Every structure is written in structure tokens, then in C-alpha cells.
């Protein structure tokens, strides 16, 4: 039985423990997508907090694939120098780091313009983003596949330990997988094998670009949690096929923006019963694949972590919001303080990421401000 602080090897990468910081948008990149010094410092703190593998916030592989403002980019070689500074700092802190790469498709901040259309598998209106994408032509699909491959090559040259494909949460790969977003009648639409063709082509191109020994991971939805979206039968098909193709690890998540409270970052996790909300679905997938499974979604306590690892439902534990409030959470647990994470799952951190300052825990900021005021009051 694996323990949280046991090593694990993923292809050529050896992690010192089974913890993963799930990819998290920080709103700290430069306007053109280059990595800022503030982002370097944020991620370096996670490495010093003993996180086994840090996955960056998603980085867009093409300018028209940008999801959010101040998002990391990996679409050009000019991104590499700043990213080298990031990876060197993480490695100096005895950490490992992967970059997640993405194309947003219709889920983009960009406005529709004649000279810059929004791409998607089909011209289906998206109510959440209030946009109708242009159905991609096959040459545009090939162009995007190659953009992923070139981005992965940059990830490797920038000193990262692995690359992760974003195949979840309603972004372009996820849109191709979803029957409600993908209405195509060509070889990229219809049956799941066709709807997954784009993802499989992306994976093959990325693998060719980085080689057999460089770890390639994917974040994949267990379900979309909307009527007519990706279901578990289809996600299991995708996971099994990726395993056959040589994927090195699969991070299981779920939900798209239209799923509301059934999305990837669910609110109000107050008890152990409400933690690990993708666990039942992940357990079914884990039984049928042998590659390392990373589980994300509302994990807050060592009790839950130990249950997941003890039962073999997953091989690694991934967290986002708890590590925003407590970058040193893993180290705290390792040193013997086993209290659950202080994160209350309020989601205010994502509001903070939209501020000029970027990502931080608003609750923790208020707590620390109150403590300073109380301390000053006592001093008087």
C-alpha cells in the first residue's frame, strides 16, 4: 500500500511524494503570456512547501486559444527565457514542475472578429460564454495539433520535468470530446472514437515532439455533468486508448462551466463525505487502467487522502485551492500537524486572480490582517 510520502516514478520523472498541485490560473503572467517574477515566486513557494509535482496554470498554445487575461503563454520561443528562470528556481528548491498546455476554443476572453474568429469543433452557441465559434476546418485542426506539438517542445526546452495536456473543463479538447459541443459529421465527429480523434492526434504529435522518455500527462473529465455531455463510458474509452498509446499519467477531474455547482471547483466542502467528489467515478476508471491515476476535486483532509491511497482508487493526490491558502500544507502534514487544510472552498481566490495583484486567498488575507490589528492593539 502506497503512502502519501512515498516516492513514485512517472516515466523518467521521480517524485518525492504523491502530492500534486493541480494546474491553477494565477492571473500573474505578463500581458503577452510571458512568465512574471511574481509568478516565479508563487510557484517557488509551493516547491519549498514540499509539493511533489507542481503543475503550472494552463498555458495557451496559440494566440487565439487564450482563455483568460494574464494567462501563461507557450505559443512562441520568446516565452522560454522567463520559463527557464521558473524551472531553475523550482529545481533549486528540490521540486518538480510540469506545464499544462491548452487551447481554449470557445471558452476564451477574446472577442469574435472577422480577422480573428473563435474556433470550436462545431458552430454551436455557448450560453455560458455567449459566443458561437467557427467550426474548424480540417487544416485548422492540423494547425492546432502542430501548435500543441511545438508548445510541448518549448516546455521541454524550458527545463520542465513533464507536460500535461488539458483535456477537461470544456476547453477545446474537451469540446471535441463532448457530444453537445461536437456536432461534426466528418472523421472528427459522431462516435467517441471520432470525437477523440483530435485528442489522439494531439497526443501523438506531442509524443513525437518530446520523445518517449519525457513524461506526458493529461487532465481528463470523468464526466461533463451536463445533459448530453461526455459520459463515463466515453471517458473510460479515452483513458484506455491513451494508455495503449503510451500516456504516462491521467489526472481525473470533471465538469464544465455550464455544470454550475457540479463543476471542477465545487463550493462548501464542510465534511469528509463532501470531499473527493470525483472519487466514485475515478475508482471505476482506475480498475481498468494501469497507468498512474491522479485524483483531484475537493480533497481537504489526510483521512480522505489515506483512504484514497489505501483503497488503490488513485496513485497521487492533487489539490488546488488548499495550496492557495496554505502553500506549505504538504510540509505541515509531513512534519506531523495532521489537521485538515484550512481552505473553506469559498472560491474567492478566483476573484482575487482577476485583481491586479493576482492569485491569493482572500480569507487568509483577512485573517492575517485581523491578527496584525489585534497584535498592534495589545502592544499599545
N, C-alpha and C positions, 0 to 999 in steps of 0.2 A: 504493500500500500504506500503510495507516494504521500509525502508530507509537503506542506506549503514551502518549507525552506530547503527542500531537496533540489539538487541540480536537475536540469533537463536539457537534452540536446535536440535541436531542430536543424536538420541538415548539418552544415558546418558550424553553426552557432550554438555555443553552450551558455545557458542562463544559470545564474547562481541560485535562483529560486523560481517558484511557479507563479509569480505575480506579474501582471501586465497592466500598464497604464493604457487604457483604450484611447484611440485617437480622439482628440478633443480640440475643436476650433477655439483658438485663443484670442483672435482679433488683434494680434500684435505684429503681423507682418507689415512690411513696407507696402505702399500703395501698388507697386508693381509686382508684389508677391515675394520679394526677397526677404530672407530671414533677418529679423532685427536683433539687436543686442538684448533687448528686454525679453524676447522670446528665448534666446540662448540661456539667459539667467533663470527663467521659469523652468525650463526643461532640465538644466543642470541641477536645480534643487531637488527634482524628482530622483535623479541619479544618486544624489547624496542621501536621499531617503531610502535607498536600498530597493527600489523597484527593479524587478528582474529584467523586464523589457519595456522600454518606453516607445510608444508609437506616436509619431507627430500628428498634429491635426492634419486633415486631408489637404493634399497639395494638388492643384489643378494642372492637368497635362496639356491643355490648350487654352488660349485666352478666352474662347467662347464657352469654356467649361467651368468658369469661375462661379462658385456658389455664393460666397459671402464677401463683404468688404474686409480688408486686411487679412485675407486668407493667404496661406503659403502658396507659392507657385513653384513648378518644376518643369516649366514649358520651354526653358531656354538655358543655354550653358552659363549665362550671366548669373544664374541662381547659385551656382556651385561654390564660389569662394565663401560666401556667408554661411552656407550649409557646412562646409569643411570646418569652420570655426565652431559650429554647434557640435558636430560629431566628435571633434577633438576634446572639447570640454566634457562631454558625457563620458568618453573613454577614460579621461584623466580621473574622473570620479568613480571609476570601476563599474560603469554602466554599459548597457547595450541599448541600441536605438534602431528602430525601423521607421521608414517613411511610408505613410499611406498615400496612395495616388488615386485620383478621381477625375471624372468628367461629370458635371452637374446635370447636363441635359436641360430639361425644362425647369429644374429647381435652381434657378440662377438669379442673381441680383441684376443681371444685365437686362436692359430694355430691348424689346424687339425693334429692330431697324432693318430697312431694306438691305443695307450693306453688311448687316450682322444678324442674321436670323438665329433664333434659338433652335437647337437641334433636339430631336427625340426620335424614338423608333417609329411613331405614328403621329399624325396631326390630330391628337386628342386633347381637348381643352382640359386644363388642370385648374380646378376650382380653387385649390389652396393657393396657388401661385398666380392665378388669374392670367394665364398665358396659354396660347396654343403653339406648340413647337412645330417646326418644319419637319416633315418626315424625311429622315436621312436617306440620301441616295446611297447605293452600294459603294460608290467611290468615296463618299464621305465616311462611311463605316470603315473602309480600309484605311483612310487617312487617320481616323481616330485610333484604330488598332495600332498603327505605327507610332502615333503620338504617345501612347502608353509605353510602347517598347523603348522609345527614345528617353522618356521620362525615367524608366527603370534603370537604364544605363547611367543617367545622371545621378540617380540615387546611389548606385554602386560607386561611381567615381567620387562622390561627395563623402565617402567614408562610412556610410550607413552599414549596419550589420544585416539588414533584411529589407524587403519591400513588401507592402501589403496592398492588395487590390481592394478597392471599396466596391463591394457588390451588394450593398444593403441600403436601407433607409430611403429608397426612392430616387437615388441618383441614376445616372444613365445606364449603368449595367443592370441595376435593379429594375429600371423601366423596361429594358428589353426582356427581362425575365417575367414581368407581370402581364397577365392577360388583359388587364384593364388599361394598360398603357401601350401595349404592343398589339396592334390590330393588323399587322403586316400579312400579306398573302404570298410573299416570296420566301426564300430559304431561311429568312430570319424571323419568321412568324408562324403562328399555329401551335403545333405540338411543342412540348417543353424542350425537346432536343433541338428544334429550330430556334425557339426563343432564347436558348442558352448558347447558340452558335456564336454570337458576338463575344460573350464572356470567354468561351473556349478559344476563340481566335486571339483575344487579348492575352490570355494566359500563355498560349503557345509563343506568341511574339515576344512577350516579356521574358519567358524562359530562355528563348534563343538569344535574347539580348544580354542577359546576365549570366548565363551558363548554368550547368547542373548543380554546382556546389554552393551557389548563392541562394539563401532562403527566400522563397516566395510564399507569402501568406495571403489569405483572403478573409474579408469580413462578409458574412453571408446571412441573409434573413432566414430564419426558420419558417416564418410566415409574414405576410404583409399586414395581417389583422384588419383587412377591409374586405368587404364582399367582392368576390371576383378577382382578388389579387393572388399573389403567389401563395400556394398552399404547401403543406408539409410534404406531401407526396412528391411534388416537383422539386422542392429544396433538397430532399433526400437524393433524388436522381442527380441533381447538380453536384452535391457533395461527393457521391460515389464516383461519378465520372471524373471529377477533379482529382480525386485520389488516384484513379487509374492513370491520369495524365502526369502525376508527379508533384502535386501541390504539397507543400511542406507542413502546413498547419491551417486550420479553419477556425476563425472566431465566429461564434454563433450569436446573432442578435435577432432583431425583429422589428416590424412596424415601419410605417412611412408617415409623413406629416398628416395625411388625411385620417390616420388611425386615432388621432386625439390622445386620450389617456392610455391607449394601448400602443403607443409609440415606443421608441427605443429608450427614452429617459422618462420613466413614469414617476408621478408625484406621490407624496405621502406614504413613504415606506416606514412604517412605525414598528413592525414586529417581524420576527424571523419568518413567519408564514408569508409575508409580503415580499420577502427578498427573493433574488434569483428567479425572476418571473419567466425566464425562458428555459428554466431547468427541465420541466416535463418534456418539452419538445426536443431539447438538446440530448436528453437521455436516449430518446428513440434513434436519433441520428448517430450518436456515439456507438450504439450497439452494432451499427452496420458499416462503420468506417474505422480504420486502424490508425490514421494519421492523428497527431496531437490535436485535441479539441480545446479551444479557449472559450470559456463561458463568460459573458458579460451580462449586465442587467440587474441593477438593484442589490448588489452584494454589499453587505454592510458589517457583518459580524464573523468572527473566527469560527463560531459554531456552524454557520452556514458553509463557510469555506471548507472546514474539515469534513462536513457531511458530503459535499460535492466530490472532494478528492477521495474520501474513504469508499464511497459507493462506485467510484470509477465513472461518474457521469461526465467528467471533463478532466483534462490533464493540467490546465492552467486556469487561473482566476484573473479576470480582467475587470478593472474599475476605472471610472472617470470622475464623477462628482466627489466621491470621498477624498480623492487625491488633490482636488482643487482646494478643499478646506484644510486638509492635512497632507502636505507633500511628504511628511515623514511618517505616515501611518504604518507602512511596512516595517520600518525600523523600530517603531514603538512596539508593534506586535512581537517582533523578533527579540527585543530586549526584555519581554516579559509582561508588558502592560497590555492585557488582552481585552480591554474594554472595546466595545464596538466603535466603529467610525462615528465621528461627531456630525457627519453630514445628515441633514434632515430632509433631503430630497425636495427642496422647495423650488429648485430650478432658477433661482435668482442669479446664479452665476452666468447663465446665458444672456441675461440682460446686461450684466457687467461687461461681458465680452464685446458688446456693441458700444460701450463707452469709449472715450478717448484713451483711457488707461488700459483697456483690455481686460482679460480674464482675471477674476479674483472672486473669493467667497464673500458675498455681501453680509451674510450673517456673522461670519468670523470677524469681519472688519468692525461691525457694530459691537461685538463682544469685546474686542481689544480696545476700542475707543472708550467703552464704559469702564473697563478696568483701569485705563490710564487716568480717567477723570476721578475715579474713586481713590486711586493712589495719590493723586495730587491733593485731593481733599483731606486725606489722612496726614499728609506732610504738613499741611497748614496747621 
